């Protein structure tokens, strides 16, 4: 219970402090969450692994952030699912990130409503390009419909199209349904 209290105190402190100070508190908050929820799993999809084709069900559509540049809609999809987000934190920690690429951030719609998101980025280190899938979220009311699989697969195709080599991701081990989706797509734990 003390661990959950620590997270509550950090959240309250973060909410009461200016953005510059909150940036400094983020690693502390992440460490506290790892204490409560456990560690993360790194997974990799090798560059030689073929990707299945993407087939969307009727009423489902995918748009990039370039086509649907709604930052508030993105915040609505990830807030509460992937931690606590508001427009200011999204600007500071996501949209303002040097590797943010609007063409690699996608929304999935179900019957015209934003239902989920997934993003990719390409990291270059020592001349090697590695793709990364991150910020995958599907709203609770749309889970179990294969939308997480579809939106992640779309990002994988986009990363490959943009010449990413191996593709990696990190996920919390307690997110068993997400881990199963990633394994179905060919990711292996490392």
Secondary structure as GFF3:
##gff-version 3
##sequence-region A 1 190
A	DSSP	alpha_helix	2	15	.	.	.	ID=ss1
A	DSSP	alpha_helix	19	37	.	.	.	ID=ss2
A	DSSP	beta_strand	40	45	.	.	.	ID=ss3
A	DSSP	beta_strand	60	64	.	.	.	ID=ss4
A	DSSP	alpha_helix	71	78	.	.	.	ID=ss5
A	DSSP	alpha_helix	87	90	.	.	.	ID=ss6
A	DSSP	pi_helix	91	95	.	.	.	ID=ss7
A	DSSP	three_ten_helix	102	104	.	.	.	ID=ss8
A	DSSP	beta_strand	105	110	.	.	.	ID=ss9
A	DSSP	beta_strand	113	125	.	.	.	ID=ss10
A	DSSP	beta_strand	128	138	.	.	.	ID=ss11
A	DSSP	three_ten_helix	140	142	.	.	.	ID=ss12
A	DSSP	alpha_helix	147	161	.	.	.	ID=ss13
A	DSSP	beta_strand	167	172	.	.	.	ID=ss14
A	DSSP	alpha_helix	176	184	.	.	.	ID=ss15
A	DSSP	beta_strand	188	189	.	.	.	ID=ss16
###
